[in-house]
Amino acid sequence: MDPKRTEISVEVRKNIIELNKKGFSMRKIGEIVRRRHASVQTVIRNYNDRGSVENKARCGRPTKLSNREQRHIIRKVNSDPKITATELAVDVANTSGNIVHPITVRRLLKKHEFQSRIARKKPFISIVNEQKRIEFATLHRSKDSTYWNTLLFTDESKFNIIQCDGKQKVLRKE
């Protein structure tokens, strides 16, 4: 009858209480509402104890982020994958006034299956620079090796002597 444990809806619970007041047995009520008689018995017992078929307040701390704030964070991550959890927490505090810890933001991202990954390295060559490189190569194609030995090529690479700046992380789904 009940393939998986699910919470009984309020409407079904009200129906169970009405059938119980009409004098039906618990097994008969279970057949009518398609639930086990033990579940029907629990609903009736809870109604007799509390006088209501509504759920009791759940235990545990309520969520710190509202649904709107959660959607805002996910939207921010989708638009800018390089944003950090600390920046997102500050953004939530600025927009809604709700102060949250970055760990709370990380838990939300993990719940939505975002993972921190190292960004792929790819050189950024703009279309203008690409055209300049091709133009330089075609102009100097006929030069001999003595000419090239007199040149010193430099690039604008940054080198750290003491420690690296770390790798850039991005948030991605699986």
OpenMM code with the backbone's topology and positions (N, CA, C; nanometers):
from openmm import Vec3, app, unit

residues = "MET ASP PRO LYS ARG THR GLU ILE SER VAL GLU VAL ARG LYS ASN ILE ILE GLU LEU ASN LYS LYS GLY PHE SER MET ARG LYS ILE GLY GLU ILE VAL ARG ARG ARG HIS ALA SER VAL GLN THR VAL ILE ARG ASN TYR ASN ASP ARG GLY SER VAL GLU ASN LYS ALA ARG CYS GLY ARG PRO THR LYS LEU SER ASN ARG GLU GLN ARG HIS ILE ILE ARG LYS VAL ASN SER ASP PRO LYS ILE THR ALA THR GLU LEU ALA VAL ASP VAL ALA ASN THR SER GLY ASN ILE VAL HIS PRO ILE THR VAL ARG ARG LEU LEU LYS LYS HIS GLU PHE GLN SER ARG ILE ALA ARG LYS LYS PRO PHE ILE SER ILE VAL ASN GLU GLN LYS ARG ILE GLU PHE ALA THR LEU HIS ARG SER LYS ASP SER THR TYR TRP ASN THR LEU LEU PHE THR ASP GLU SER LYS PHE ASN ILE ILE GLN CYS ASP GLY LYS GLN LYS VAL LEU ARG LYS GLU".split()
positions = [
    Vec3(0.0817, -0.1190, 0.0000),
    Vec3(0.0000, 0.0000, 0.0000),
    Vec3(0.0864, 0.1258, 0.0000),
    Vec3(0.1787, 0.1289, 0.0891),
    Vec3(0.2628, 0.2478, 0.1047),
    Vec3(0.4050, 0.2114, 0.0637),
    Vec3(0.4407, 0.2273, -0.0655),
    Vec3(0.5697, 0.1793, -0.1128),
    Vec3(0.6874, 0.2519, -0.0495),
    Vec3(0.6716, 0.3777, -0.0177),
    Vec3(0.7804, 0.4565, 0.0358),
    Vec3(0.7264, 0.5412, 0.1491),
    Vec3(0.8072, 0.5664, 0.2484),
    Vec3(0.7603, 0.6463, 0.3613),
    Vec3(0.7457, 0.7904, 0.3178),
    Vec3(0.6239, 0.8380, 0.3151),
    Vec3(0.5972, 0.9769, 0.2816),
    Vec3(0.5092, 1.0370, 0.3890),
    Vec3(0.5156, 1.1662, 0.3999),
    Vec3(0.4322, 1.2331, 0.4984),
    Vec3(0.2883, 1.2368, 0.4477),
    Vec3(0.1959, 1.2096, 0.5362),
    Vec3(0.0547, 1.2105, 0.4996),
    Vec3(0.0078, 1.3546, 0.4931),
    Vec3(-0.0587, 1.3898, 0.3848),
    Vec3(-0.1028, 1.5284, 0.3666),
    Vec3(-0.2113, 1.5629, 0.4683),
    Vec3(-0.2293, 1.6931, 0.4891),
    Vec3(-0.3275, 1.7416, 0.5872),
    Vec3(-0.4687, 1.7010, 0.5457),
    Vec3(-0.4963, 1.7034, 0.4147),
    Vec3(-0.6301, 1.6659, 0.3676),
    Vec3(-0.6613, 1.5203, 0.4003),
    Vec3(-0.5637, 1.4325, 0.3789),
    Vec3(-0.5843, 1.2894, 0.4084),
    Vec3(-0.6011, 1.2704, 0.5589),
    Vec3(-0.5245, 1.3443, 0.6390),
    Vec3(-0.5381, 1.3324, 0.7846),
    Vec3(-0.6770, 1.3759, 0.8313),
    Vec3(-0.7272, 1.4859, 0.7701),
    Vec3(-0.8629, 1.5300, 0.8041),
    Vec3(-0.9653, 1.4236, 0.7653),
    Vec3(-0.9433, 1.3620, 0.6506),
    Vec3(-1.0318, 1.2544, 0.6047),
    Vec3(-1.0283, 1.1363, 0.7020),
    Vec3(-0.9095, 1.1032, 0.7525),
    Vec3(-0.8956, 0.9925, 0.8476),
    Vec3(-0.9734, 1.0244, 0.9757),
    Vec3(-0.9634, 1.1473, 1.0246),
    Vec3(-1.0325, 1.1852, 1.1482),
    Vec3(-1.1846, 1.1795, 1.1281),
    Vec3(-1.2328, 1.2254, 1.0124),
    Vec3(-1.3768, 1.2191, 0.9839),
    Vec3(-1.4267, 1.0754, 0.9803),
    Vec3(-1.3509, 0.9885, 0.9138),
    Vec3(-1.3900, 0.8471, 0.9072),
    Vec3(-1.3869, 0.7828, 1.0456),
    Vec3(-1.2899, 0.8230, 1.1286),
    Vec3(-1.2817, 0.7689, 1.2645),
    Vec3(-1.4036, 0.8124, 1.3471),
    Vec3(-1.4456, 0.9390, 1.3294),
    Vec3(-1.5625, 0.9882, 1.4033),
    Vec3(-1.6906, 0.9194, 1.3587),
    Vec3(-1.6927, 0.8729, 1.2316),
    Vec3(-1.8101, 0.8008, 1.1815),
    Vec3(-1.8127, 0.6562, 1.2281),
    Vec3(-1.7030, 0.6097, 1.2947),
    Vec3(-1.7048, 0.4764, 1.3537),
    Vec3(-1.6352, 0.3690, 1.2714),
    Vec3(-1.5644, 0.4027, 1.1674),
    Vec3(-1.4916, 0.3024, 1.0889),
    Vec3(-1.3729, 0.2502, 1.1689),
    Vec3(-1.3381, 0.1234, 1.1438),
    Vec3(-1.2196, 0.0672, 1.2103),
    Vec3(-1.0930, 0.1222, 1.1433),
    Vec3(-0.9813, 0.1079, 1.2129),
    Vec3(-0.8549, 0.1605, 1.1604),
    Vec3(-0.8130, 0.0886, 1.0326),
    Vec3(-0.8361, -0.0407, 1.0269),
    Vec3(-0.8002, -0.1154, 0.9051),
    Vec3(-0.8874, -0.0730, 0.7872),
    Vec3(-1.0171, -0.0499, 0.8121),
    Vec3(-1.1075, -0.0065, 0.7057),
    Vec3(-1.0688, 0.1340, 0.6573),
    Vec3(-1.0358, 0.2224, 0.7527),
    Vec3(-0.9916, 0.3569, 0.7145),
    Vec3(-0.8635, 0.3475, 0.6311),
    Vec3(-0.7718, 0.2584, 0.6716),
    Vec3(-0.6473, 0.2387, 0.5968),
    Vec3(-0.6730, 0.1932, 0.4542),
    Vec3(-0.7707, 0.1063, 0.4351),
    Vec3(-0.8051, 0.0615, 0.2997),
    Vec3(-0.8648, 0.1767, 0.2177),
    Vec3(-0.9469, 0.2594, 0.2811),
    Vec3(-1.0125, 0.3694, 0.2095),
    Vec3(-0.9100, 0.4741, 0.1646),
    Vec3(-0.8202, 0.5141, 0.2566),
    Vec3(-0.7239, 0.6200, 0.2233),
    Vec3(-0.5938, 0.5641, 0.1659),
    Vec3(-0.5866, 0.4309, 0.1524),
    Vec3(-0.4703, 0.3622, 0.0951),
    Vec3(-0.3436, 0.3884, 0.1752),
    Vec3(-0.3556, 0.3707, 0.3059),
    Vec3(-0.2427, 0.3807, 0.3983),
    Vec3(-0.2491, 0.2627, 0.4932),
    Vec3(-0.1355, 0.2327, 0.5559),
    Vec3(-0.1335, 0.1230, 0.6521),
    Vec3(-0.2124, 0.1614, 0.7770),
    Vec3(-0.2659, 0.0593, 0.8441),
    Vec3(-0.3472, 0.0897, 0.9618),
    Vec3(-0.2629, 0.1494, 1.0744),
    Vec3(-0.1324, 0.1194, 1.0772),
    Vec3(-0.0451, 0.1777, 1.1796),
    Vec3(-0.0325, 0.3285, 1.1570),
    Vec3(-0.0272, 0.3702, 1.0326),
    Vec3(-0.0211, 0.5135, 1.0020),
    Vec3(-0.1513, 0.5818, 1.0418),
    Vec3(-0.2637, 0.5148, 1.0151),
    Vec3(-0.3942, 0.5689, 1.0532),
    Vec3(-0.4020, 0.5819, 1.2051),
    Vec3(-0.3518, 0.4818, 1.2748),
    Vec3(-0.3528, 0.4832, 1.4212),
    Vec3(-0.2694, 0.6003, 1.4736),
    Vec3(-0.1548, 0.6273, 1.4117),
    Vec3(-0.0684, 0.7380, 1.4539),
    Vec3(-0.1379, 0.8723, 1.4322),
    Vec3(-0.2063, 0.8868, 1.3200),
    Vec3(-0.2771, 1.0120, 1.2921),
    Vec3(-0.3868, 1.0341, 1.3960),
    Vec3(-0.4617, 0.9313, 1.4278),
    Vec3(-0.5708, 0.9434, 1.5254),
    Vec3(-0.5148, 0.9743, 1.6646),
    Vec3(-0.4067, 0.9061, 1.7024),
    Vec3(-0.3453, 0.9306, 1.8336),
    Vec3(-0.2950, 1.0748, 1.8447),
    Vec3(-0.2282, 1.1237, 1.7388),
    Vec3(-0.1782, 1.2619, 1.7401),
    Vec3(-0.2930, 1.3621, 1.7485),
    Vec3(-0.4035, 1.3323, 1.6794),
    Vec3(-0.5203, 1.4212, 1.6845),
    Vec3(-0.5787, 1.4253, 1.8263),
    Vec3(-0.5860, 1.3086, 1.8907),
    Vec3(-0.6403, 1.3027, 2.0264),
    Vec3(-0.5488, 1.3748, 2.1261),
    Vec3(-0.4167, 1.3677, 2.1044),
    Vec3(-0.3220, 1.4330, 2.1960),
    Vec3(-0.3204, 1.5843, 2.1777),
    Vec3(-0.3166, 1.6282, 2.0516),
    Vec3(-0.2975, 1.7710, 2.0235),
    Vec3(-0.4263, 1.8433, 1.9864),
    Vec3(-0.5271, 1.7719, 1.9389),
    Vec3(-0.6515, 1.8351, 1.8978),
    Vec3(-0.6442, 1.8964, 1.7592),
    Vec3(-0.5397, 1.8628, 1.6846),
    Vec3(-0.5227, 1.9200, 1.5514),
    Vec3(-0.4518, 1.8189, 1.4621),
    Vec3(-0.4768, 1.8304, 1.3318),
    Vec3(-0.4089, 1.7408, 1.2375),
    Vec3(-0.2877, 1.8091, 1.1737),
    Vec3(-0.2607, 1.9343, 1.2126),
    Vec3(-0.1464, 2.0075, 1.1569),
    Vec3(-0.0161, 1.9514, 1.2120),
    Vec3(0.0933, 1.9735, 1.1382),
    Vec3(0.2254, 1.9299, 1.1827),
    Vec3(0.2728, 2.0127, 1.3002),
    Vec3(0.3510, 1.9491, 1.3874),
    Vec3(0.4179, 2.0227, 1.4927),
    Vec3(0.5347, 2.0973, 1.4304),
    Vec3(0.5848, 2.1970, 1.5000),
    Vec3(0.7023, 2.2689, 1.4509),
    Vec3(0.8198, 2.1721, 1.4436),
    Vec3(0.8936, 2.1802, 1.3349),
    Vec3(1.0082, 2.0913, 1.3165),
    Vec3(1.1206, 2.1294, 1.4115),
    Vec3(1.1980, 2.0296, 1.4491),
    Vec3(1.3120, 2.0577, 1.5348),
    Vec3(1.4276, 2.1103, 1.4489),
    Vec3(1.5245, 2.1710, 1.5107),
    Vec3(1.6392, 2.2244, 1.4389),
    Vec3(1.6201, 2.3706, 1.4052),
    Vec3(1.7310, 2.4307, 1.3693),
    Vec3(1.7300, 2.5731, 1.3376),
    Vec3(1.6681, 2.5945, 1.2007),
    Vec3(1.5829, 2.6951, 1.1849),
    Vec3(1.5286, 2.7240, 1.0525),
    Vec3(1.6382, 2.7776, 0.9608),
    Vec3(1.6165, 2.7690, 0.8308),
    Vec3(1.7179, 2.8113, 0.7361),
    Vec3(1.7431, 2.9610, 0.7490),
    Vec3(1.8684, 2.9983, 0.7348),
    Vec3(1.9070, 3.1383, 0.7475),
    Vec3(1.8738, 3.2156, 0.6195),
    Vec3(1.8864, 3.1480, 0.5044),
    Vec3(1.8614, 3.2125, 0.3753),
    Vec3(1.7191, 3.1858, 0.3289),
    Vec3(1.6522, 3.2894, 0.2836),
    Vec3(1.5188, 3.2711, 0.2274),
    Vec3(1.5318, 3.2133, 0.0861),
    Vec3(1.4204, 3.1684, 0.0298),
    Vec3(1.4228, 3.1143, -0.1056),
    Vec3(1.4706, 3.2196, -0.2055),
    Vec3(1.4286, 3.3420, -0.1841),
    Vec3(1.4696, 3.4503, -0.2738),
    Vec3(1.6212, 3.4725, -0.2686),
    Vec3(1.6772, 3.4712, -0.1477),
    Vec3(1.8218, 3.4892, -0.1328),
    Vec3(1.8982, 3.3721, -0.1938),
    Vec3(1.8450, 3.2519, -0.1782),
    Vec3(1.9097, 3.1355, -0.2384),
    Vec3(1.9127, 3.1475, -0.3898),
    Vec3(1.7997, 3.1874, -0.4494),
    Vec3(1.7963, 3.2046, -0.5959),
    Vec3(1.8921, 3.3140, -0.6403),
    Vec3(1.9028, 3.4209, -0.5600),
    Vec3(1.9939, 3.5306, -0.5911),
    Vec3(2.1390, 3.4809, -0.5943),
    Vec3(2.1767, 3.3989, -0.4971),
    Vec3(2.3134, 3.3460, -0.4907),
    Vec3(2.3414, 3.2563, -0.6101),
    Vec3(2.2482, 3.1670, -0.6427),
    Vec3(2.2683, 3.0754, -0.7560),
    Vec3(2.2786, 3.1551, -0.8859),
    Vec3(2.1967, 3.2586, -0.9012),
    Vec3(2.2016, 3.3416, -1.0214),
    Vec3(2.3363, 3.4115, -1.0327),
    Vec3(2.3891, 3.4612, -0.9196),
    Vec3(2.5191, 3.5281, -0.9188),
    Vec3(2.6307, 3.4321, -0.9610),
    Vec3(2.6246, 3.3096, -0.9102),
    Vec3(2.7286, 3.2111, -0.9430),
    Vec3(2.7215, 3.1726, -1.0898),
    Vec3(2.6011, 3.1592, -1.1427),
    Vec3(2.5887, 3.1254, -1.2851),
    Vec3(2.6423, 3.2371, -1.3740),
    Vec3(2.6240, 3.3627, -1.3324),
    Vec3(2.6710, 3.4734, -1.4153),
    Vec3(2.8203, 3.4989, -1.3975),
    Vec3(2.8745, 3.4725, -1.2778),
    Vec3(3.0169, 3.4945, -1.2526),
    Vec3(3.0726, 3.3758, -1.1748),
    Vec3(3.1249, 3.2727, -1.2425),
    Vec3(3.1727, 3.1535, -1.1720),
    Vec3(3.2950, 3.1768, -1.0838),
    Vec3(3.3662, 3.2892, -1.1034),
    Vec3(3.4866, 3.3145, -1.0246),
    Vec3(3.4568, 3.3809, -0.8907),
    Vec3(3.3316, 3.4111, -0.8617),
    Vec3(3.2952, 3.4784, -0.7375),
    Vec3(3.3161, 3.3826, -0.6206),
    Vec3(3.3598, 3.4360, -0.5076),
    Vec3(3.3875, 3.3529, -0.3907),
    Vec3(3.2685, 3.3527, -0.2956),
    Vec3(3.2700, 3.2554, -0.2045),
    Vec3(3.1619, 3.2454, -0.1065),
    Vec3(3.1608, 3.3671, -0.0141),
    Vec3(3.2782, 3.4209, 0.0160),
    Vec3(3.2854, 3.5402, 0.1006),
    Vec3(3.2211, 3.6600, 0.0314),
    Vec3(3.2498, 3.6759, -0.0971),
    Vec3(3.1891, 3.7853, -0.1732),
    Vec3(3.0379, 3.7687, -0.1809),
    Vec3(2.9922, 3.6447, -0.1970),
    Vec3(2.8479, 3.6196, -0.2018),
    Vec3(2.7823, 3.6518, -0.0675),
    Vec3(2.8488, 3.6156, 0.0432),
    Vec3(2.7938, 3.6450, 0.1760),
    Vec3(2.7837, 3.7964, 0.1981),
    Vec3(2.8847, 3.8703, 0.1535),
    Vec3(2.8824, 4.0159, 0.1660),
    Vec3(2.7713, 4.0735, 0.0783),
    Vec3(2.7536, 4.0173, -0.0415),
    Vec3(2.6494, 4.0638, -0.1320),
    Vec3(2.5103, 4.0425, -0.0719),
    Vec3(2.4891, 3.9270, -0.0097),
    Vec3(2.3601, 3.8997, 0.0546),
    Vec3(2.3369, 3.9989, 0.1687),
    Vec3(2.4428, 4.0277, 0.2453),
    Vec3(2.4295, 4.1235, 0.3556),
    Vec3(2.3970, 4.2633, 0.3037),
    Vec3(2.4564, 4.3003, 0.1899),
    Vec3(2.4308, 4.4333, 0.1343),
    Vec3(2.2912, 4.4453, 0.0739),
    Vec3(2.2460, 4.3394, 0.0056),
    Vec3(2.1170, 4.3489, -0.0636),
    Vec3(1.9983, 4.3282, 0.0295),
    Vec3(2.0076, 4.2295, 0.1187),
    Vec3(1.8905, 4.1997, 0.2018),
    Vec3(1.9091, 4.2332, 0.3494),
    Vec3(2.0306, 4.2643, 0.3913),
    Vec3(2.0544, 4.2932, 0.5324),
    Vec3(2.0688, 4.1682, 0.6167),
    Vec3(2.0613, 4.0526, 0.5550),
    Vec3(2.0729, 3.9250, 0.6256),
    Vec3(2.2207, 3.8862, 0.6297),
    Vec3(2.2789, 3.8831, 0.7490),
    Vec3(2.4215, 3.8512, 0.7623),
    Vec3(2.4367, 3.7000, 0.7712),
    Vec3(2.5069, 3.6438, 0.6738),
    Vec3(2.5302, 3.4992, 0.6705),
    Vec3(2.6796, 3.4738, 0.6647),
    Vec3(2.7189, 3.3570, 0.7097),
    Vec3(2.8588, 3.3162, 0.7083),
    Vec3(2.8893, 3.2547, 0.5715),
    Vec3(3.0121, 3.2682, 0.5234),
    Vec3(3.0481, 3.2058, 0.3946),
    Vec3(3.0277, 3.0545, 0.3918),
    Vec3(3.0379, 2.9895, 0.5075),
    Vec3(3.0152, 2.8443, 0.5114),
    Vec3(2.8700, 2.8130, 0.4763),
    Vec3(2.7772, 2.8992, 0.5185),
    Vec3(2.6360, 2.8817, 0.4838),
    Vec3(2.6185, 2.8889, 0.3323),
    Vec3(2.6883, 2.9829, 0.2700),
    Vec3(2.6815, 2.9967, 0.1240),
    Vec3(2.7404, 2.8730, 0.0578),
    Vec3(2.8531, 2.8221, 0.1107),
    Vec3(2.9149, 2.7016, 0.0529),
    Vec3(2.8219, 2.5814, 0.0636),
    Vec3(2.7507, 2.5698, 0.1762),
    Vec3(2.6558, 2.4587, 0.1924),
    Vec3(2.5449, 2.4670, 0.0878),
    Vec3(2.4972, 2.5892, 0.0625),
    Vec3(2.3933, 2.6085, -0.0387),
    Vec3(2.4460, 2.5691, -0.1766),
    Vec3(2.5678, 2.6112, -0.2083),
    Vec3(2.6260, 2.5773, -0.3388),
    Vec3(2.6461, 2.4272, -0.3522),
    Vec3(2.6871, 2.3623, -0.2437),
    Vec3(2.7040, 2.2165, -0.2472),
    Vec3(2.5694, 2.1470, -0.2654),
    Vec3(2.4662, 2.2014, -0.2021),
    Vec3(2.3313, 2.1450, -0.2157),
    Vec3(2.2843, 2.1531, -0.3615),
    Vec3(2.3232, 2.2612, -0.4298),
    Vec3(2.2867, 2.2784, -0.5703),
    Vec3(2.3919, 2.2206, -0.6650),
    Vec3(2.4794, 2.1355, -0.6111),
    Vec3(2.5777, 2.0573, -0.6873),
    Vec3(2.6838, 2.1422, -0.7572),
    Vec3(2.7183, 2.2567, -0.6985),
    Vec3(2.8307, 2.3345, -0.7490),
    Vec3(2.9572, 2.2853, -0.6809),
    Vec3(3.0648, 2.2762, -0.7593),
    Vec3(3.1926, 2.2343, -0.7042),
    Vec3(3.2990, 2.3350, -0.7433),
    Vec3(3.3964, 2.3511, -0.6556),
    Vec3(3.5063, 2.4420, -0.6842),
    Vec3(3.6090, 2.3681, -0.7679),
    Vec3(3.6453, 2.4263, -0.8791),
    Vec3(3.7413, 2.3645, -0.9703),
    Vec3(3.8475, 2.4662, -1.0070),
    Vec3(3.9623, 2.4172, -1.0494),
    Vec3(4.0681, 2.5056, -1.0967),
    Vec3(4.0352, 2.5446, -1.2396),
    Vec3(4.0397, 2.6756, -1.2668),
    Vec3(4.0051, 2.7250, -1.3996),
    Vec3(4.1087, 2.6797, -1.5014),
    Vec3(4.0635, 2.6544, -1.6216),
    Vec3(4.1526, 2.6130, -1.7287),
    Vec3(4.2362, 2.7321, -1.7721),
    Vec3(4.3654, 2.7071, -1.7935),
    Vec3(4.4518, 2.8143, -1.8408),
    Vec3(4.4341, 2.8280, -1.9905),
    Vec3(4.4099, 2.9464, -2.0351),
    Vec3(4.4022, 2.9700, -2.1787),
    Vec3(4.4536, 3.1102, -2.2064),
    Vec3(4.5405, 3.1256, -2.3049),
    Vec3(4.5945, 3.2584, -2.3322),
    Vec3(4.4876, 3.3473, -2.3933),
    Vec3(4.4874, 3.4712, -2.3488),
    Vec3(4.3932, 3.5672, -2.4038),
    Vec3(4.4626, 3.6464, -2.5132),
    Vec3(4.4284, 3.6173, -2.6347),
    Vec3(4.4825, 3.6906, -2.7487),
    Vec3(4.3644, 3.7554, -2.8183),
    Vec3(4.3616, 3.8870, -2.8130),
    Vec3(4.2510, 3.9565, -2.8765),
    Vec3(4.2674, 3.9515, -3.0281),
    Vec3(4.1642, 3.9857, -3.0992),
    Vec3(4.1675, 3.9835, -3.2456),
    Vec3(4.2705, 4.0830, -3.2971),
    Vec3(4.2820, 4.1974, -3.2314),
    Vec3(4.3792, 4.2993, -3.2726),
    Vec3(4.5215, 4.2468, -3.2562),
    Vec3(4.5505, 4.1852, -3.1386),
    Vec3(4.6847, 4.1301, -3.1172),
    Vec3(4.7152, 4.0172, -3.2140),
    Vec3(4.6173, 3.9368, -3.2446),
    Vec3(4.6375, 3.8278, -3.3406),
    Vec3(4.6744, 3.8847, -3.4779),
    Vec3(4.6065, 3.9896, -3.5209),
    Vec3(4.6385, 4.0519, -3.6501),
    Vec3(4.7779, 4.1148, -3.6478),
    Vec3(4.8161, 4.1772, -3.5364),
    Vec3(4.9497, 4.2358, -3.5253),
    Vec3(5.0587, 4.1288, -3.5319),
    Vec3(5.0357, 4.0149, -3.4675),
    Vec3(5.1328, 3.9048, -3.4715),
    Vec3(5.1500, 3.8526, -3.6144),
    Vec3(5.0397, 3.8349, -3.6855),
    Vec3(5.0465, 3.7869, -3.8240),
    Vec3(5.1175, 3.8884, -3.9117),
    Vec3(5.0894, 4.0153, -3.8913),
    Vec3(5.1538, 4.1223, -3.9689),
    Vec3(5.3051, 4.1235, -3.9426),
    Vec3(5.3458, 4.1088, -3.8151),
    Vec3(5.4880, 4.1052, -3.7806),
    Vec3(5.5563, 3.9852, -3.8465),
    Vec3(5.4913, 3.8702, -3.8407),
    Vec3(5.5518, 3.7490, -3.8969),
    Vec3(5.5678, 3.7603, -4.0485),
    Vec3(5.4693, 3.8172, -4.1163),
    Vec3(5.4804, 3.8296, -4.2627),
    Vec3(5.5854, 3.9332, -4.3019),
    Vec3(5.6020, 4.0414, -4.2244),
    Vec3(5.7028, 4.1433, -4.2550),
    Vec3(5.8451, 4.0900, -4.2375),
    Vec3(5.8676, 4.0072, -4.1373),
    Vec3(6.0020, 3.9623, -4.1035),
    Vec3(6.0275, 3.8177, -4.1449),
    Vec3(5.9494, 3.7661, -4.2340),
    Vec3(5.9625, 3.6278, -4.2776),
    Vec3(6.0953, 3.6037, -4.3507),
    Vec3(6.1418, 3.7013, -4.4270),
    Vec3(6.2604, 3.6821, -4.5115),
    Vec3(6.3917, 3.7138, -4.4398),
    Vec3(6.3909, 3.7519, -4.3145),
    Vec3(6.5137, 3.7856, -4.2418),
    Vec3(6.5951, 3.6601, -4.2140),
    Vec3(6.7290, 3.6730, -4.2145),
    Vec3(6.8153, 3.5574, -4.1907),
    Vec3(6.8428, 3.5412, -4.0408),
    Vec3(6.9159, 3.4364, -4.0040),
    Vec3(6.9364, 3.4018, -3.8642),
    Vec3(7.0239, 3.5028, -3.7914),
    Vec3(7.1140, 3.5712, -3.8603),
    Vec3(7.1973, 3.6706, -3.7914),
    Vec3(7.1121, 3.7858, -3.7394),
    Vec3(7.0092, 3.8211, -3.8143),
    Vec3(6.9173, 3.9270, -3.7689),
    Vec3(6.8438, 3.8832, -3.6420),
    Vec3(6.7954, 3.7606, -3.6416),
    Vec3(6.7168, 3.7119, -3.5284),
    Vec3(6.8042, 3.6925, -3.4045),
    Vec3(6.9356, 3.6641, -3.4255),
    Vec3(7.0253, 3.6470, -3.3111),
    Vec3(7.0530, 3.7799, -3.2405),
    Vec3(7.0348, 3.8916, -3.3088),
    Vec3(7.0596, 4.0214, -3.2477),
    Vec3(6.9388, 4.0736, -3.1701),
    Vec3(6.8263, 4.0094, -3.1829),
    Vec3(6.7042, 4.0553, -3.1151),
    Vec3(6.6880, 3.9890, -2.9795),
    Vec3(6.6253, 4.0608, -2.8909),
    Vec3(6.5903, 4.0076, -2.7605),
    Vec3(6.4396, 4.0203, -2.7451),
    Vec3(6.3724, 3.9069, -2.7337),
    Vec3(6.2266, 3.9079, -2.7185),
    Vec3(6.1915, 3.9066, -2.5712),
    Vec3(6.0957, 3.9879, -2.5348),
    Vec3(6.0452, 3.9884, -2.3980),
    Vec3(5.8935, 3.9756, -2.4032),
    Vec3(5.8408, 3.9205, -2.2997),
    Vec3(5.6951, 3.9177, -2.2875),
    Vec3(5.6597, 3.9843, -2.1553),
    Vec3(5.5348, 4.0011, -2.1318),
    Vec3(5.4912, 4.0690, -2.0107),
    Vec3(5.4401, 3.9688, -1.9090),
    Vec3(5.5179, 3.8647, -1.8868),
    Vec3(5.4790, 3.7627, -1.7903),
    Vec3(5.5191, 3.8063, -1.6503),
    Vec3(5.4427, 3.7644, -1.5534),
    Vec3(5.4706, 3.7967, -1.4141),
    Vec3(5.5324, 3.6744, -1.3493),
    Vec3(5.6427, 3.6945, -1.2795),
    Vec3(5.7094, 3.5855, -1.2097),
    Vec3(5.7156, 3.6188, -1.0624),
    Vec3(5.6768, 3.5235, -0.9783),
    Vec3(5.6858, 3.5395, -0.8337),
    Vec3(5.8079, 3.4649, -0.7849),
    Vec3(5.8907, 3.5305, -0.7059),
    Vec3(6.0129, 3.4679, -0.6573),
    Vec3(5.9852, 3.3887, -0.5296),
    Vec3(5.9058, 3.4435, -0.4385),
    Vec3(5.8878, 3.3806, -0.3078),
    Vec3(5.7733, 3.2804, -0.3080),
    Vec3(5.6571, 3.3198, -0.3479),
    Vec3(5.5442, 3.2263, -0.3471),
    Vec3(5.4485, 3.2612, -0.4600),
    Vec3(5.3653, 3.1622, -0.4962),
    Vec3(5.2715, 3.1838, -0.6058),
    Vec3(5.1449, 3.2504, -0.5537),
    Vec3(5.0688, 3.3085, -0.6433),
    Vec3(4.9436, 3.3727, -0.6068),
    Vec3(4.8289, 3.2728, -0.5939),
    Vec3(4.8546, 3.1488, -0.6205),
    Vec3(4.7508, 3.0469, -0.6156),
    Vec3(4.6806, 3.0350, -0.7489),
    Vec3(4.6072, 2.9294, -0.7632),
    Vec3(4.5361, 2.9065, -0.8882),
    Vec3(4.3964, 2.9664, -0.8782),
    Vec3(4.3475, 3.0125, -0.9898),
    Vec3(4.2132, 3.0705, -0.9949),
    Vec3(4.1100, 2.9584, -0.9867),
    Vec3(4.0155, 2.9736, -0.8967),
    Vec3(3.9104, 2.8724, -0.8805),
    Vec3(3.7801, 2.9243, -0.9414),
    Vec3(3.7016, 2.8329, -0.9948),
    Vec3(3.5706, 2.8652, -1.0475),
    Vec3(3.4695, 2.7659, -0.9920),
    Vec3(3.3428, 2.8067, -0.9857),
    Vec3(3.2356, 2.7197, -0.9378),
    Vec3(3.1623, 2.6639, -1.0592),
    Vec3(3.1591, 2.5320, -1.0683),
    Vec3(3.0948, 2.4653, -1.1807),
    Vec3(3.0099, 2.3505, -1.1306),
    Vec3(2.9123, 2.3142, -1.2124),
    Vec3(2.8363, 2.1928, -1.1840),
    Vec3(2.9106, 2.0743, -1.2439),
    Vec3(2.8738, 1.9546, -1.2010),
    Vec3(2.9385, 1.8315, -1.2465),
    Vec3(2.9375, 1.8213, -1.3962),
] * unit.nanometer
topology = app.Topology()
chain = topology.addChain("A")
for resn in residues:
    res = topology.addResidue(resn, chain)
    for name in ("N", "CA", "C"):
        topology.addAtom(name, app.Element.getBySymbol(name[0]), res)
